[in-house]
């Protein structure tokens, strides 16, 4: 095995054109880690933020871009207690990582690895970890969708994004009613095909009265928001009594004025989080929940993620440009094998 590997390099922050296909030393797995020969790497909006200099990797993380991947284990600490699934050399896995995913080889904590479902391709599996971990912890753990064992309603903004696709599909597969917003009729149609009960083109229609009509004036139980900014008050209007607002990005602005009286009157809860800097044990617990609740749906075919758009490593600039222009439906991956 060569000591060097192909990877996507970024020598200085800036435009997508700053990235290029180059080489770097192949990483070495440490305690509780495995070395994975990467077949496909997921492309995510946080990668764009890091490339621009707005989302630096946590201390100790690889400087290379890339937060998720799928591939086969070639080496590592396979006798570690975190090897809950009995992985061995040659096992097909997908993994969430803090960096380094845009490469032919990547090191991942065993606790953050999950088996590739038999019904999925490597490309499909590579597009799961970042969005599935994020959706699970923010919608189901923090915002408690369906925690009381009952069916609830979820409003997902940006339904054609990677996060939106994961939220719509997982919540629908678990029996919840899902409404969505997206920026074009094509994307709304896409959300419906994914399982959303209704989709609203926010460029042509005010989603607040539509949500109220769809819920007979009650409002939704949970909102998953990637926009923030002036969406905050509109989300408050959409929420039912005792509703929960889960904010995971601020694409619409970092500041907002809130209607606190309505917030109080409705007994609402607002939660916000990022995942990348959380410890391995925390992410491992999410992996365990996904394996218990979501992986059976993937293995049975009851949940079938769409095939992501696939790019050659040399076309990484185009992949980022299409993401920035919101041209993608769902996820994109870099195909190494």
C-alpha positions as CSV (number, residue, x, y, z in Angstrom):
1,X,0.0,0.0,0.0
2,X,1.4,3.3,-1.0
3,X,2.3,5.9,1.6
4,X,0.6,8.6,-0.5
5,X,-3.0,8.9,-1.6
6,X,-5.0,11.1,-3.9
7,X,-7.1,13.7,-2.2
8,X,-8.8,17.1,-2.8
9,X,-6.4,19.8,-1.8
10,X,-7.2,23.3,-0.6
11,X,-4.1,25.5,0.0
12,X,-6.0,28.6,0.8
13,X,-9.6,29.5,1.7
14,X,-11.8,31.0,-1.0
15,X,-13.7,30.2,-4.1
16,X,-14.4,26.6,-5.3
17,X,-11.6,27.0,-7.8
18,X,-9.1,26.9,-4.9
19,X,-9.6,23.2,-4.7
20,X,-7.7,20.7,-6.8
21,X,-6.9,17.0,-7.1
22,X,-3.5,16.4,-5.4
23,X,-1.8,14.1,-3.0
24,X,-1.2,13.8,0.7
25,X,0.3,11.2,3.1
26,X,-2.1,8.3,3.8
27,X,-3.4,8.6,7.4
28,X,-2.8,5.9,10.1
29,X,-5.5,4.6,12.3
30,X,-5.1,5.1,16.1
31,X,-6.8,3.5,19.1
32,X,-10.5,2.9,18.5
33,X,-10.1,3.9,14.8
34,X,-10.1,2.2,11.4
35,X,-8.5,3.0,8.1
36,X,-11.0,3.0,5.3
37,X,-10.4,2.8,1.6
38,X,-12.9,5.3,0.4
39,X,-15.2,4.4,-2.5
40,X,-17.3,7.6,-2.3
41,X,-17.2,10.8,-0.3
42,X,-20.2,12.9,0.5
43,X,-20.3,16.6,-0.4
44,X,-22.1,18.8,2.1
45,X,-22.7,22.5,2.6
46,X,-20.4,22.6,5.7
47,X,-17.6,21.7,3.3
48,X,-18.4,24.8,1.4
49,X,-18.3,26.9,4.6
50,X,-14.9,25.4,5.5
51,X,-13.6,26.0,2.1
52,X,-14.6,29.7,2.5
53,X,-12.8,29.9,5.8
54,X,-16.0,30.1,7.9
55,X,-16.0,26.6,9.5
56,X,-12.5,25.5,10.7
57,X,-12.0,21.9,11.7
58,X,-11.9,21.1,15.4
59,X,-8.4,20.7,17.0
60,X,-6.8,17.5,15.9
61,X,-9.0,16.9,12.9
62,X,-7.7,16.5,9.4
63,X,-7.3,19.7,7.4
64,X,-8.7,18.0,4.4
65,X,-12.4,18.6,3.6
66,X,-15.0,15.9,3.9
67,X,-17.3,14.8,6.7
68,X,-18.7,11.5,5.5
69,X,-17.7,8.5,3.3
70,X,-18.3,4.9,2.4
71,X,-15.8,2.3,1.7
72,X,-14.1,-0.8,3.0
73,X,-11.9,-1.3,6.1
74,X,-8.3,-2.1,5.3
75,X,-6.7,-1.7,8.8
76,X,-7.3,-0.5,12.3
77,X,-8.0,-1.3,15.9
78,X,-10.6,-3.9,15.3
79,X,-10.4,-5.5,18.7
80,X,-11.6,-2.2,20.4
81,X,-14.7,-2.2,22.5
82,X,-16.3,0.3,20.1
83,X,-16.4,-2.4,17.4
84,X,-20.0,-3.1,18.1
85,X,-20.8,-4.6,14.7
86,X,-17.9,-7.0,14.5
87,X,-16.2,-5.2,11.6
88,X,-13.2,-6.9,10.0
89,X,-10.8,-6.1,7.2
90,X,-12.9,-5.9,4.1
91,X,-16.1,-4.9,5.9
92,X,-18.3,-2.3,4.0
93,X,-18.9,0.7,6.2
94,X,-20.1,4.3,6.0
95,X,-18.8,6.7,8.5
96,X,-19.1,10.2,10.0
97,X,-15.7,12.0,10.3
98,X,-14.5,15.4,11.5
99,X,-12.5,15.9,8.3
100,X,-10.4,14.0,5.7
101,X,-13.3,12.5,3.8
102,X,-12.3,14.0,0.4
103,X,-9.5,11.4,-0.1
104,X,-8.8,7.8,-1.2
105,X,-8.2,6.8,2.4
106,X,-9.6,8.2,5.6
107,X,-9.4,7.3,9.3
108,X,-12.7,7.1,11.2
109,X,-13.6,6.3,14.8
110,X,-15.2,2.8,15.1
111,X,-18.1,4.3,17.1
112,X,-19.0,6.5,14.1
113,X,-19.0,3.6,11.6
114,X,-22.1,1.8,10.4
115,X,-22.5,-1.1,8.1
116,X,-23.5,-0.3,4.5
117,X,-27.0,-1.6,4.1
118,X,-27.2,-4.5,1.6
119,X,-29.7,-2.7,-0.6
120,X,-27.6,0.4,-1.0
121,X,-24.7,1.3,-3.3
122,X,-21.5,2.8,-1.9
123,X,-22.6,6.1,-3.4
124,X,-25.9,6.0,-1.6
125,X,-24.2,5.0,1.7
126,X,-21.6,7.8,1.5
127,X,-24.5,10.3,1.4
128,X,-26.0,9.1,4.7
129,X,-23.8,9.8,7.7
130,X,-23.6,13.6,7.9
131,X,-27.3,14.2,7.2
132,X,-28.7,11.2,9.1
133,X,-26.6,11.9,12.2
134,X,-27.6,15.6,12.0
135,X,-31.3,14.9,11.5
136,X,-31.5,12.3,14.2
137,X,-29.9,14.3,16.9
138,X,-31.8,17.5,16.1
139,X,-35.2,16.3,15.1
140,X,-35.6,13.2,17.2
141,X,-33.3,13.7,20.2
142,X,-33.4,17.4,20.8
143,X,-36.8,18.3,19.3
144,X,-38.3,15.0,20.4
145,X,-40.4,14.3,17.3
146,X,-42.7,11.4,18.3
147,X,-40.9,10.9,21.6
148,X,-44.2,10.3,23.4
149,X,-45.0,7.4,21.0
150,X,-47.5,9.3,19.0
151,X,-47.6,10.5,15.4
152,X,-46.6,14.2,15.0
153,X,-46.2,16.7,12.3
154,X,-42.9,18.1,11.0
155,X,-42.1,21.1,8.8
156,X,-38.8,20.9,6.9
157,X,-37.3,23.9,5.2
158,X,-35.0,23.3,2.2
159,X,-36.6,19.9,1.5
160,X,-34.5,19.2,-1.6
161,X,-31.2,19.7,0.3
162,X,-29.3,16.8,1.7
163,X,-30.6,17.6,5.2
164,X,-34.1,18.1,3.9
165,X,-34.1,14.8,2.0
166,X,-33.0,12.9,5.1
167,X,-35.5,14.6,7.4
168,X,-38.4,14.0,5.0
169,X,-37.6,10.4,4.4
170,X,-36.8,9.4,7.9
171,X,-39.8,11.1,9.5
172,X,-42.1,9.7,6.9
173,X,-40.7,6.2,7.2
174,X,-41.3,6.4,11.0
175,X,-45.0,7.3,10.5
176,X,-45.0,11.1,10.9
177,X,-46.8,13.6,8.7
178,X,-44.3,15.9,6.9
179,X,-44.7,19.2,5.2
180,X,-41.9,20.9,3.3
181,X,-40.7,24.1,1.7
182,X,-38.4,24.4,-1.3
183,X,-37.4,27.0,-3.8
184,X,-38.9,25.8,-7.0
185,X,-41.8,23.7,-8.3
186,X,-39.4,21.0,-9.4
187,X,-37.9,20.8,-5.9
188,X,-41.4,20.7,-4.4
189,X,-42.3,17.8,-6.7
190,X,-39.1,16.1,-5.6
191,X,-40.1,16.5,-1.9
192,X,-43.5,14.9,-2.6
193,X,-41.8,12.0,-4.3
194,X,-39.7,11.5,-1.2
195,X,-42.8,11.2,0.9
196,X,-43.7,14.7,2.0
197,X,-47.5,15.2,2.4
198,X,-47.3,18.7,1.0
199,X,-44.6,20.9,-0.4
200,X,-44.7,24.7,-0.7
201,X,-42.7,26.9,-3.1
202,X,-41.5,29.6,-0.8
203,X,-40.6,31.9,-3.7
204,X,-44.2,32.1,-4.9
205,X,-46.3,31.3,-1.8
206,X,-46.3,32.3,1.9
207,X,-45.9,29.0,3.7
208,X,-47.4,30.2,7.0
209,X,-51.0,30.3,6.0
210,X,-50.6,27.1,4.0
211,X,-49.2,25.2,7.0
212,X,-52.1,26.6,9.1
213,X,-54.6,25.3,6.5
214,X,-52.9,21.9,6.3
215,X,-53.1,21.4,10.0
216,X,-56.6,22.8,10.4
217,X,-55.2,25.8,12.4
218,X,-53.3,23.7,14.9
219,X,-49.8,24.2,13.5
220,X,-46.9,21.7,13.4
221,X,-45.2,20.0,16.3
222,X,-41.7,20.5,15.1
223,X,-39.9,22.8,12.6
224,X,-36.5,21.9,11.2
225,X,-34.9,25.2,10.1
226,X,-31.8,25.7,8.1
227,X,-32.6,29.4,7.3
228,X,-33.0,31.4,10.6
229,X,-33.1,35.2,10.0
230,X,-36.6,36.3,9.3
231,X,-37.8,32.7,9.2
232,X,-37.8,32.6,13.0
233,X,-41.0,34.5,13.5
234,X,-42.7,32.7,10.6
235,X,-41.7,29.4,12.2
236,X,-43.2,30.6,15.5
237,X,-46.4,31.2,13.7
238,X,-46.3,27.7,12.1
239,X,-45.8,25.9,15.4
240,X,-48.6,24.4,17.5
241,X,-48.8,24.8,21.3
242,X,-45.9,23.0,22.9
243,X,-44.1,23.0,19.5
244,X,-40.4,22.7,19.1
245,X,-38.2,24.7,16.8
246,X,-34.8,23.0,15.8
247,X,-32.3,25.4,14.2
248,X,-29.2,23.8,12.5
249,X,-28.0,26.6,10.1
250,X,-28.4,30.3,9.5
251,X,-28.4,30.6,5.7
252,X,-30.9,33.4,6.0
253,X,-29.0,35.5,8.5
254,X,-27.4,35.3,11.9
255,X,-29.7,37.7,13.7
256,X,-33.5,37.9,14.1
257,X,-36.2,39.7,16.1
258,X,-38.5,37.2,17.9
259,X,-42.1,37.5,18.8
260,X,-41.5,36.4,22.4
261,X,-45.0,37.0,23.5
262,X,-46.3,34.4,21.1
263,X,-43.4,32.2,21.9
264,X,-44.4,32.3,25.6
265,X,-48.1,32.0,24.9
266,X,-47.6,28.9,22.8
267,X,-45.2,27.3,25.4
268,X,-42.6,26.8,22.6
269,X,-39.1,25.3,22.8
270,X,-36.2,26.4,20.6
271,X,-33.1,24.3,20.3
272,X,-30.0,24.8,18.2
273,X,-26.8,22.8,17.7
274,X,-23.9,21.8,15.5
275,X,-22.4,18.3,15.5
276,X,-18.9,18.4,14.2
277,X,-17.1,19.3,17.4
278,X,-19.0,16.9,19.6
279,X,-17.0,14.0,21.2
280,X,-16.9,10.5,19.7
281,X,-19.0,9.0,22.5
282,X,-21.8,11.5,21.7
283,X,-21.7,10.7,18.0
284,X,-21.4,7.0,18.8
285,X,-24.7,7.1,20.7
286,X,-26.4,8.7,17.6
287,X,-24.9,5.9,15.5
288,X,-26.4,3.3,17.9
289,X,-29.9,5.0,17.7
290,X,-29.7,5.1,13.9
291,X,-28.7,1.4,13.8
292,X,-31.6,0.5,16.0
293,X,-34.3,2.7,14.5
294,X,-33.4,3.6,11.0
295,X,-31.0,0.8,9.7
296,X,-33.8,-1.8,9.7
297,X,-35.8,0.4,7.4
298,X,-32.9,0.7,5.0
299,X,-32.2,-3.0,5.1
300,X,-35.8,-3.8,4.4
301,X,-36.2,-1.3,1.6
302,X,-38.9,0.6,3.5
303,X,-36.5,3.6,3.4
304,X,-34.7,4.1,0.1
305,X,-32.4,7.1,-0.2
306,X,-32.2,8.6,-3.7
307,X,-29.0,7.9,-5.7
308,X,-26.8,11.0,-5.3
309,X,-25.3,12.9,-8.1
310,X,-21.8,11.5,-8.7
311,X,-18.7,13.5,-9.5
312,X,-15.1,12.4,-10.4
313,X,-12.5,13.8,-8.0
314,X,-11.2,16.1,-10.8
315,X,-14.7,17.6,-10.9
316,X,-14.9,18.7,-7.3
317,X,-15.0,22.4,-8.3
318,X,-18.2,21.8,-10.3
319,X,-19.8,19.9,-7.4
320,X,-19.3,22.8,-5.0
321,X,-20.4,25.3,-7.6
322,X,-23.7,23.4,-8.2
323,X,-24.2,23.2,-4.4
324,X,-23.7,26.9,-4.0
325,X,-26.1,27.6,-6.8
326,X,-28.7,25.3,-5.2
327,X,-28.8,23.3,-8.5
328,X,-28.6,19.8,-6.8
329,X,-31.6,17.7,-5.9
330,X,-30.5,15.9,-2.8
331,X,-26.8,14.9,-2.3
332,X,-23.7,14.7,-4.3
333,X,-20.7,12.4,-3.8
334,X,-17.1,12.2,-5.1
335,X,-16.6,8.7,-6.6
336,X,-13.1,7.4,-5.9
337,X,-13.6,3.7,-6.9
